[in-house]
Amino acid sequence: MNMLELENIQGYVIRGYAHMKYSRFAYLQITDATLFKKWLKTSWLKMTSAKHIHGKDEIAETHLNIAFTHPGLRALGLEEENLASFSREFREGIVSPHRKRLLGDEGESDPDKWIWGANQNEWSANQNEWSANQNDSIHLCLMIFGRDKADENDLEKDKKVCLDYYVQLKEEFPSMGLQEVYKIDGQTQPNNKEHFGFRDGISQPIIEGSGRVGATDDVIKAGEFLFGYRNEFGVYPDTPLISKDQGNMNLLPTDAEGSGKKDIGKDGTFMVMRQLEQDVNAFWSYLNEKTKNPDGTINEEDSLKLGAKFMGRWQSGAPITLFPDQDPGKYSAINDFGYAKFDKDGVKCPFGSHLRRMNPRDNVDDHKAKESLLLSKQHRIIRRARLYGEIFEGSPTNTVPNGEVGLLFCCFNADISRQFEFLQYTWGKLPINKELYNDPDPIIGVQETTDPKIEQNFTVQDCPVSKTYHDIPRVITVKGGGYFFFPSITTLRYFASI
């Protein structure tokens, strides 16, 4: 096992910054590459790394990380031969005819209706190639986090620290060669609940060599999430390499696989961002309708239970695999369990539930437990999420927030196709799963359709007869997104030298 070079890794990929309850994500365009690289030449020192900080008092009040789109790397001046070494998914971007179908970004989620990110790349039919659309193109994302050391449980104080820092940065944008395209604020709710009302962020993989400890089944090879380390296949992930010399090449490490080329990717990764609007009213209205009492009134207990079946966990975070009958009531972070051992037939946690689909653990299709666990590990992501909109906790009797609420989804993976896109399409969108044939993921897989022949159901396994809930609603609408390169601290220094 190789220990990670934590001081060279930007912090957000390793740490969720849970102590920082408020954040701002600023999507920016590089207007003057020379000015930007001049700023980057000293500002790489300000980027928060993943190195261990032992004392709480030593943690800075603000954190800063940065990520680049493919057009952003071009705007920096990276040569085309070097840009071509990045993966196809990153180069094409999240918006393309193929990806719209793959990710299910259609109807109200069509990129044509997005608030941001739709103009990252555009297809040139005449030239049969991808080209950057510079009109409204996003080149980079600045991620700003803040906390008030005096009262770190006060969201408003954390907000002030975060936004004050951003205002200071924004005042310098003209001299930094940057222009704001869009921004969105993220926050965490009490007990880390998301807007549907379920505790979030429990099932996270542990990166081998990161210094974190936990259940063996949750420890994943570093190469699944970071370039320059072996992955779950025992090989190094394809990393972007320098094909044409430029900049200070001495700053870059040599390719670990032995090609002799300089490695831009080492200790970096790819970051996927998606702004997901949550239709809390549609979610709980459907559950209330399907579980209502004979007189038409809300059966709150049954509605909560069906919601837990959809998710795979109770509102407290407790897994229904271990607590099938009722929510134990206390906030839970239990994550050390397997389906093969506790619920092979899906009677406790349905095969189609969101959590079981996204991480089937030791029970993938008809594979045995050991092989299933390996397959699951080959498709994991490091998931980060911040909420936007008002502080709101949905429930059967609390269904209508004030204004739009949603999730700013973020994940890290070294292979966008095999990890994020596979989860979204194969385990999320496809309606075929084990013995199910018309059951997409009830949270992220439901599609808008007017075809009466297309069924979108949710099946609860039971003995002797399973129960099927028909016409499940789409409760997530994509409002924006992008694929970003999340470089190492060393690579930031290199970018400044181009």
C-alpha positions as CSV (number, residue, x, y, z in Angstrom):
1,M,0.0,0.0,0.0
2,N,1.3,3.5,-1.0
3,M,0.6,6.3,1.5
4,L,-0.9,9.3,-0.3
5,E,1.0,12.5,-0.7
6,L,-1.7,14.4,1.2
7,E,0.1,17.7,1.1
8,N,-0.1,17.6,-2.7
9,I,-3.8,16.7,-3.0
10,Q,-6.4,19.3,-2.9
11,G,-8.4,18.8,0.2
12,Y,-12.0,18.4,-1.0
13,V,-11.4,15.0,-2.6
14,I,-10.2,13.5,0.7
15,R,-12.2,15.6,3.2
16,G,-15.8,16.7,3.0
17,Y,-15.2,19.9,5.0
18,A,-18.1,19.0,7.2
19,H,-17.0,21.5,9.8
20,M,-17.6,24.3,7.2
21,K,-21.3,24.5,6.9
22,Y,-21.4,27.2,4.2
23,S,-19.8,27.3,0.8
24,R,-19.8,29.2,-2.5
25,F,-19.1,27.6,-5.9
26,A,-18.1,30.3,-8.4
27,Y,-18.0,29.3,-12.1
28,L,-15.6,31.6,-13.8
29,Q,-14.2,32.4,-17.3
30,I,-10.5,33.3,-17.9
31,T,-10.5,36.6,-19.7
32,D,-6.7,37.2,-19.6
33,A,-4.6,34.0,-19.3
34,T,-1.4,36.0,-18.5
35,L,-3.0,37.8,-15.5
36,F,-4.6,34.6,-14.3
37,K,-1.3,32.6,-14.4
38,K,0.4,35.5,-12.6
39,W,-2.2,35.2,-9.8
40,L,-1.8,31.4,-9.8
41,K,1.9,31.6,-9.5
42,T,1.5,32.6,-5.8
43,S,-2.1,31.5,-5.1
44,W,-1.3,27.8,-5.4
45,L,0.0,28.3,-1.8
46,K,-3.5,29.3,-0.7
47,M,-5.2,26.1,-1.9
48,T,-6.3,23.8,0.9
49,S,-4.6,20.5,0.8
50,A,-5.6,17.2,2.3
51,K,-2.8,17.1,4.9
52,H,-3.8,16.1,8.4
53,I,-4.4,18.9,10.9
54,H,-4.4,17.5,14.4
55,G,-5.9,20.4,16.4
56,K,-9.3,21.9,15.6
57,D,-8.0,25.3,16.4
58,E,-5.3,25.0,13.7
59,I,-7.9,24.6,11.0
60,A,-8.2,27.8,8.9
61,E,-11.4,29.8,8.8
62,T,-11.6,29.5,5.0
63,H,-10.8,26.8,2.5
64,L,-10.1,27.3,-1.2
65,N,-10.0,24.7,-4.0
66,I,-10.0,25.0,-7.8
67,A,-10.9,22.9,-10.8
68,F,-10.8,23.4,-14.6
69,T,-13.0,22.4,-17.5
70,H,-11.4,21.3,-20.8
71,P,-12.0,24.7,-22.4
72,G,-10.4,26.2,-19.3
73,L,-7.2,24.2,-19.8
74,R,-7.2,25.4,-23.4
75,A,-7.6,29.0,-22.2
76,L,-4.6,28.5,-19.9
77,G,-2.5,27.8,-22.9
78,L,-2.1,24.0,-22.7
79,E,-1.1,22.7,-26.1
80,E,-3.6,20.7,-28.2
81,E,-1.3,17.6,-28.1
82,N,-1.4,17.8,-24.3
83,L,-5.1,18.5,-24.1
84,A,-5.7,15.3,-26.2
85,S,-4.1,13.2,-23.5
86,F,-7.2,13.7,-21.2
87,S,-10.0,11.2,-21.3
88,R,-12.6,11.4,-24.0
89,E,-15.4,12.0,-21.5
90,F,-13.6,15.0,-20.1
91,R,-12.7,16.4,-23.5
92,E,-16.2,16.1,-24.8
93,G,-17.8,17.5,-21.6
94,I,-21.0,16.7,-19.9
95,V,-23.1,18.2,-22.7
96,S,-23.2,16.1,-25.9
97,P,-25.9,14.2,-27.8
98,H,-24.5,10.9,-26.5
99,R,-24.3,12.1,-22.9
100,K,-27.8,13.5,-22.9
101,R,-29.1,10.0,-23.7
102,L,-26.6,8.3,-21.4
103,L,-27.4,10.5,-18.4
104,G,-31.1,11.0,-19.1
105,D,-30.8,14.8,-19.5
106,E,-33.9,15.2,-21.5
107,G,-37.2,17.0,-21.1
108,E,-37.0,19.6,-18.3
109,S,-33.4,18.4,-17.6
110,D,-32.3,19.1,-21.2
111,P,-29.1,21.2,-21.2
112,D,-31.0,23.8,-23.4
113,K,-32.9,24.6,-20.2
114,W,-29.9,24.6,-17.8
115,I,-28.9,27.7,-15.8
116,W,-25.2,27.0,-16.2
117,G,-22.8,24.6,-17.9
118,A,-24.8,24.0,-21.2
119,N,-22.2,25.9,-23.3
120,Q,-19.1,24.1,-22.3
121,N,-18.6,22.5,-25.7
122,E,-20.7,22.4,-28.9
123,W,-20.7,19.9,-31.7
124,S,-19.6,21.2,-35.1
125,A,-21.4,19.1,-37.6
126,N,-19.4,20.6,-40.5
127,Q,-16.0,19.8,-39.1
128,N,-17.2,16.7,-37.3
129,E,-15.3,17.7,-34.1
130,W,-15.8,19.3,-30.7
131,S,-15.0,23.0,-30.3
132,A,-15.2,25.3,-27.4
133,N,-18.1,27.8,-27.3
134,Q,-16.5,30.9,-25.9
135,N,-19.6,33.0,-25.5
136,D,-20.6,31.7,-22.1
137,S,-18.1,29.0,-21.5
138,I,-17.1,28.1,-17.9
139,H,-13.3,27.7,-17.6
140,L,-13.0,26.9,-13.9
141,C,-14.7,26.5,-10.6
142,L,-13.5,28.2,-7.4
143,M,-14.8,26.4,-4.3
144,I,-14.9,28.6,-1.2
145,F,-15.7,27.3,2.3
146,G,-16.0,29.1,5.6
147,R,-16.6,28.6,9.3
148,D,-16.7,30.9,12.3
149,K,-14.2,29.5,14.9
150,A,-16.0,31.2,17.7
151,D,-19.3,29.4,17.0
152,E,-18.9,26.7,14.3
153,N,-22.5,25.5,14.8
154,D,-23.9,28.9,13.6
155,L,-24.7,28.6,9.9
156,E,-25.2,32.4,9.5
157,K,-21.8,33.1,11.0
158,D,-20.2,30.5,8.7
159,K,-22.0,32.1,5.8
160,K,-20.6,35.5,6.6
161,V,-17.0,34.2,6.8
162,C,-17.4,32.4,3.5
163,L,-19.0,35.3,1.6
164,D,-16.7,37.9,3.1
165,Y,-13.8,35.9,1.7
166,Y,-15.4,35.5,-1.7
167,V,-16.1,39.3,-1.9
168,Q,-12.4,39.9,-1.2
169,L,-11.5,37.5,-4.1
170,K,-14.1,38.9,-6.5
171,E,-12.8,42.4,-6.0
172,E,-9.5,41.2,-7.5
173,F,-11.1,39.3,-10.5
174,P,-10.2,42.0,-13.0
175,S,-6.6,41.9,-12.0
176,M,-6.7,38.1,-11.9
177,G,-8.0,37.9,-15.5
178,L,-11.3,36.3,-14.3
179,Q,-15.0,37.0,-14.9
180,E,-17.9,35.5,-13.0
181,V,-20.3,33.5,-15.1
182,Y,-22.5,32.0,-12.4
183,K,-22.4,31.2,-8.7
184,I,-24.3,29.0,-6.3
185,D,-24.2,28.8,-2.5
186,G,-24.2,25.5,-0.7
187,Q,-24.9,24.6,2.9
188,T,-25.5,21.7,5.2
189,Q,-28.7,21.1,7.3
190,P,-28.9,20.0,10.9
191,N,-27.9,16.3,11.2
192,N,-26.9,16.4,7.5
193,K,-30.4,15.9,6.2
194,E,-31.2,16.5,2.6
195,H,-34.4,18.2,1.4
196,F,-36.4,14.9,1.1
197,G,-35.7,14.5,4.8
198,F,-33.1,11.7,4.8
199,R,-29.7,11.8,6.4
200,D,-27.1,12.1,3.7
201,G,-23.4,11.3,3.1
202,I,-23.1,8.1,5.2
203,S,-21.9,5.6,2.6
204,Q,-18.5,6.9,1.6
205,P,-15.5,4.9,0.5
206,I,-12.2,5.1,2.3
207,I,-9.3,5.8,0.1
208,E,-6.5,3.4,0.8
209,G,-3.4,5.3,2.1
210,S,-5.4,8.3,3.1
211,G,-5.0,7.7,6.8
212,R,-8.7,7.2,7.4
213,V,-9.8,3.9,9.0
214,G,-13.0,1.9,8.7
215,A,-14.6,-1.3,7.6
216,T,-12.4,-3.4,5.2
217,D,-15.2,-3.6,2.6
218,D,-15.2,0.3,2.4
219,V,-11.5,0.6,1.7
220,I,-10.9,1.3,-2.0
221,K,-7.6,1.4,-3.9
222,A,-6.5,5.0,-4.4
223,G,-6.3,4.7,-8.2
224,E,-10.1,4.6,-8.3
225,F,-10.0,8.3,-7.3
226,L,-6.6,9.7,-7.9
227,F,-4.1,9.5,-10.8
228,G,-0.7,7.9,-10.1
229,Y,-1.9,5.0,-7.9
230,R,-3.1,1.5,-8.7
231,N,-6.8,1.0,-8.9
232,E,-9.1,-2.0,-8.1
233,F,-7.9,-3.7,-11.4
234,G,-4.3,-3.6,-10.1
235,V,-3.3,-1.1,-12.8
236,Y,-2.7,2.7,-13.0
237,P,-5.6,4.7,-14.3
238,D,-5.1,6.5,-17.6
239,T,-3.6,9.8,-16.7
240,P,-3.0,12.9,-18.8
241,L,0.6,13.1,-19.9
242,I,2.7,15.8,-21.5
243,S,3.2,14.9,-25.2
244,K,4.6,18.3,-26.3
245,D,7.0,20.1,-23.9
246,Q,5.8,23.4,-22.5
247,G,6.1,25.2,-19.2
248,N,8.5,24.2,-16.4
249,M,8.6,20.4,-16.9
250,N,10.8,20.0,-13.9
251,L,7.7,20.7,-11.7
252,L,6.0,17.5,-12.9
253,P,6.5,13.9,-11.8
254,T,7.3,11.2,-14.3
255,D,4.5,8.8,-15.3
256,A,4.3,6.0,-12.7
257,E,3.5,3.5,-15.4
258,G,7.0,3.9,-17.0
259,S,6.3,5.8,-20.3
260,G,9.0,8.4,-19.4
261,K,6.5,11.2,-20.0
262,K,5.7,13.9,-17.5
263,D,2.4,13.4,-15.7
264,I,-0.1,16.3,-15.3
265,G,-2.6,14.1,-13.5
266,K,-0.6,12.7,-10.5
267,D,-2.5,13.3,-7.2
268,G,-5.3,14.9,-9.2
269,T,-8.7,13.5,-10.4
270,F,-11.9,14.3,-12.3
271,M,-14.7,16.1,-10.6
272,V,-18.4,15.9,-11.8
273,M,-20.8,18.6,-10.7
274,R,-24.6,18.5,-11.2
275,Q,-27.1,21.0,-9.8
276,L,-30.2,18.9,-9.0
277,E,-33.5,20.5,-8.2
278,Q,-35.6,18.3,-5.7
279,D,-39.3,18.2,-6.1
280,V,-40.1,17.5,-2.5
281,N,-43.9,17.8,-3.0
282,A,-44.0,15.3,-5.8
283,F,-41.9,12.8,-3.8
284,W,-44.0,12.9,-0.6
285,S,-47.4,13.4,-2.4
286,Y,-46.8,10.1,-4.3
287,L,-45.8,8.2,-1.2
288,N,-48.8,9.7,0.8
289,E,-51.2,8.7,-2.0
290,K,-49.9,5.1,-2.2
291,T,-50.1,4.6,1.5
292,K,-53.2,6.6,2.5
293,N,-55.8,5.4,4.9
294,P,-59.2,4.1,3.7
295,D,-60.7,7.5,4.4
296,G,-58.1,9.3,2.3
297,T,-56.1,10.7,5.2
298,I,-52.3,10.5,5.4
299,N,-50.9,7.4,6.9
300,E,-47.6,9.0,8.1
301,E,-46.1,5.8,9.4
302,D,-46.6,3.8,6.1
303,S,-45.6,6.8,4.0
304,L,-42.3,7.1,5.9
305,K,-41.7,3.4,5.5
306,L,-42.3,3.4,1.8
307,G,-40.0,6.4,1.5
308,A,-37.3,4.4,3.3
309,K,-37.9,1.5,0.8
310,F,-37.3,4.0,-2.0
311,M,-34.1,5.3,-0.5
312,G,-32.7,2.2,1.3
313,R,-32.3,4.0,4.6
314,W,-34.6,5.5,7.1
315,Q,-34.8,9.2,7.6
316,S,-32.4,8.9,10.5
317,G,-29.8,7.3,8.2
318,A,-30.3,3.8,9.7
319,P,-30.2,1.1,6.9
320,I,-33.5,-0.7,6.4
321,T,-31.4,-3.9,5.8
322,L,-30.6,-4.0,9.5
323,F,-33.8,-2.2,10.7
324,P,-36.6,-3.5,8.4
325,D,-39.6,-2.7,10.5
326,Q,-39.2,0.8,11.8
327,D,-36.8,3.7,12.1
328,P,-34.7,3.2,15.3
329,G,-35.2,7.0,15.8
330,K,-31.6,8.0,16.6
331,Y,-29.4,9.5,14.0
332,S,-27.4,6.7,12.5
333,A,-24.2,6.4,10.5
334,I,-24.2,2.6,10.4
335,N,-22.5,1.5,7.1
336,D,-20.8,-1.8,7.9
337,F,-23.2,-4.4,6.5
338,G,-23.7,-6.5,3.4
339,Y,-26.8,-7.5,1.5
340,A,-25.7,-11.1,0.8
341,K,-25.4,-11.8,4.5
342,F,-28.5,-9.9,5.8
343,D,-30.9,-9.5,2.9
344,K,-30.0,-11.6,-0.2
345,D,-33.6,-11.8,-1.4
346,G,-34.3,-8.1,-1.1
347,V,-37.2,-8.5,1.3
348,K,-35.9,-5.9,3.7
349,C,-34.2,-3.5,1.3
350,P,-35.7,-3.7,-2.2
351,F,-33.4,-4.5,-5.1
352,G,-34.5,-1.3,-6.8
353,S,-33.9,1.1,-3.8
354,H,-31.6,4.0,-4.5
355,L,-28.8,3.0,-2.1
356,R,-28.8,-0.6,-3.1
357,R,-28.6,0.3,-6.8
358,M,-25.8,2.8,-6.3
359,N,-23.8,0.5,-4.1
360,P,-24.9,-3.2,-4.3
361,R,-22.0,-4.1,-2.0
362,D,-21.7,-7.9,-1.9
363,N,-24.8,-8.8,-3.9
364,V,-24.4,-7.8,-7.6
365,D,-26.8,-9.7,-9.8
366,D,-26.1,-13.4,-9.5
367,H,-22.5,-13.1,-8.5
368,K,-21.1,-14.5,-5.3
369,A,-20.3,-12.2,-2.4
370,K,-16.6,-11.9,-3.0
371,E,-16.9,-11.2,-6.7
372,S,-19.8,-8.8,-6.1
373,L,-17.8,-6.8,-3.6
374,L,-15.0,-6.5,-6.1
375,L,-17.4,-5.3,-8.8
376,S,-18.9,-2.8,-6.5
377,K,-15.5,-1.4,-5.6
378,Q,-14.8,-0.9,-9.3
379,H,-17.7,1.5,-9.6
380,R,-17.4,3.6,-6.5
381,I,-17.2,7.4,-6.4
382,I,-16.2,9.9,-3.7
383,R,-19.5,11.8,-3.3
384,R,-19.7,15.4,-2.0
385,A,-23.0,17.3,-1.8
386,R,-24.1,20.7,-0.6
387,L,-27.7,21.8,-0.4
388,Y,-29.1,25.0,-1.9
389,G,-32.3,26.8,-1.1
390,E,-33.9,27.2,2.3
391,I,-33.2,24.9,5.2
392,F,-36.1,22.4,4.7
393,E,-36.6,18.9,5.9
394,G,-39.3,17.1,3.9
395,S,-41.8,14.6,5.4
396,P,-45.3,13.3,4.8
397,T,-46.7,16.4,6.5
398,N,-44.1,18.9,5.3
399,T,-44.0,18.9,1.6
400,V,-43.8,22.4,0.2
401,P,-40.6,24.4,0.6
402,N,-40.4,28.1,0.0
403,G,-38.9,28.4,-3.5
404,E,-36.6,26.0,-5.2
405,V,-34.5,23.6,-3.2
406,G,-32.0,21.1,-4.3
407,L,-28.6,19.4,-4.2
408,L,-25.3,20.6,-5.6
409,F,-24.0,17.1,-6.3
410,C,-20.3,16.7,-6.7
411,C,-18.2,13.5,-7.1
412,F,-14.6,12.5,-7.7
413,N,-13.4,9.6,-9.9
414,A,-10.4,8.8,-12.0
415,D,-12.6,7.3,-14.7
416,I,-15.7,9.3,-15.5
417,S,-17.1,6.6,-17.8
418,R,-16.6,3.6,-15.6
419,Q,-17.6,5.3,-12.4
420,F,-20.0,8.2,-12.5
421,E,-21.5,7.5,-16.0
422,F,-21.8,3.8,-15.3
423,L,-23.7,4.4,-12.0
424,Q,-26.0,7.0,-13.7
425,Y,-26.8,4.8,-16.7
426,T,-26.3,1.2,-15.9
427,W,-27.2,1.0,-12.2
428,G,-29.4,4.1,-12.1
429,K,-31.3,4.6,-15.4
430,L,-31.7,1.1,-16.8
431,P,-35.0,-0.4,-15.6
432,I,-33.6,-4.0,-15.6
433,N,-32.1,-5.1,-12.2
434,K,-32.0,-8.7,-10.9
435,E,-35.6,-9.9,-11.6
436,L,-36.9,-6.4,-12.2
437,Y,-37.7,-5.2,-15.8
438,N,-39.5,-1.9,-15.5
439,D,-37.8,-0.4,-12.4
440,P,-35.4,2.5,-12.8
441,D,-33.7,4.0,-9.7
442,P,-36.7,5.8,-8.1
443,I,-34.6,8.9,-7.2
444,I,-32.2,9.5,-10.2
445,G,-33.4,7.1,-12.9
446,V,-37.0,8.1,-13.7
447,Q,-37.5,9.6,-17.1
448,E,-40.1,12.1,-18.4
449,T,-42.2,10.2,-21.0
450,T,-45.5,10.5,-22.7
451,D,-45.4,7.0,-24.1
452,P,-48.1,4.9,-22.3
453,K,-46.2,1.7,-23.1
454,I,-43.3,2.7,-21.0
455,E,-43.7,1.5,-17.4
456,Q,-41.6,3.1,-14.6
457,N,-42.3,1.1,-11.4
458,F,-40.9,0.5,-8.0
459,T,-41.2,-3.1,-6.7
460,V,-41.1,-4.1,-3.0
461,Q,-40.0,-7.8,-2.7
462,D,-42.2,-9.8,-0.4
463,C,-43.3,-13.4,0.2
464,P,-45.3,-14.9,-1.3
465,V,-46.1,-11.9,-3.6
466,S,-44.1,-8.7,-4.3
467,K,-45.9,-5.4,-4.5
468,T,-45.4,-3.0,-7.4
469,Y,-46.0,0.7,-7.3
470,H,-46.7,2.1,-10.8
471,D,-45.9,5.4,-12.5
472,I,-43.3,6.7,-10.0
473,P,-42.7,10.4,-10.5
474,R,-39.6,12.1,-11.6
475,V,-38.4,14.1,-8.5
476,I,-35.0,15.3,-9.7
477,T,-34.5,18.0,-12.4
478,V,-31.0,18.8,-13.6
479,K,-30.4,22.6,-13.7
480,G,-26.6,22.6,-14.6
481,G,-23.5,20.6,-14.6
482,G,-19.9,20.0,-15.9
483,Y,-16.9,17.8,-16.0
484,F,-13.8,19.3,-14.3
485,F,-10.2,18.4,-13.8
486,F,-9.2,18.7,-10.2
487,P,-5.4,19.1,-10.3
488,S,-2.8,18.5,-7.6
489,I,-1.0,21.4,-6.0
490,T,2.1,20.6,-8.0
491,T,0.1,20.7,-11.3
492,L,-1.3,24.1,-10.3
493,R,2.3,25.4,-10.0
494,Y,3.0,23.9,-13.4
495,F,-0.1,25.6,-15.0
496,A,1.2,28.9,-13.7
497,S,4.5,28.3,-15.6
498,I,2.9,27.7,-19.0
